[in-house]
Amino acid sequence: MAVIVDYDAGNLKSVERACREVGLSAEISSDPKRIRKAERVIFPGVGAAGSAMRSLAASGVDRALVDAFEASTPILGICLGLQISLEYSEENDTDTLGLLPGEVRRFRLDDPELKVPHMGWNAVRVIRPHPVLDGIEQGDEFYFVHAYRPIPENSADVIAESVYEGPFCSALGRANYVATQFHPEKSGRVGLRLLERFAEWDGRVAVDPAQPSDGDDTASQFDSSRSVVSRSRQRSA
């Protein structure tokens, strides 16, 4: 049984329906005990980082998610769920869960033809092998809607990227945690394939996470060292 985390961040029923389509038994819950006991956890979300973290803290789900991560439970973060799994979000100046090191920054674009939020279909390029991304072809398109982008501190955590003026991390993974900035539950056949792989995943990654996918042309253009600004420096500015 999978638990879909309920923290008043919307989009839960569409995730539940998508799970049903791939044969994954799932329930929606905000009960920390059920999250800790779950065989796998799906952490979706649409909304603002500040209100999401307040809701998680009020229910005790923030600690339950950390406990599930530390217990090696397979976890899938989606959209806001990915963003607040890092340490800090520029949105509402919010300290977040810190499952992985990194932060979230708003898109700042030079091209006047590109709008924020980034909304619609965009290609995803797998740059590091991961069981949950198995079967996804280079350039498969997924559905995005977000104004902020994740910037993991360790570029080895980036397993897929997309381009919106420049490259950005569109999926990340480490150990038993994997997350997508796009919405697999809204992405048709390719999104269901990803959820199906997550339903089968045991939370382990056999491939060295620092090893790029085959071919030099798939090496990531994403460079976290150029983007990450320390919180202390940002806040003292």
Secondary structure by P-SEA (a helix, b strand, c coil): ccccccccccaaaaaaaaaaaacbbbbbbccaaaaaaccbbbbbbbccaaaaaaaaaaaaaaaaaaaaaaaccbbbbcccccccccccccccccccccccccccccccccccccccccccbbbbbbcccccccccccccbbbbbbccbbbbbccccccccccccccccccccccccbbbbccccccccaaaaaaaaaaaaccccccccccccccccccccccccccccccaaaaaac
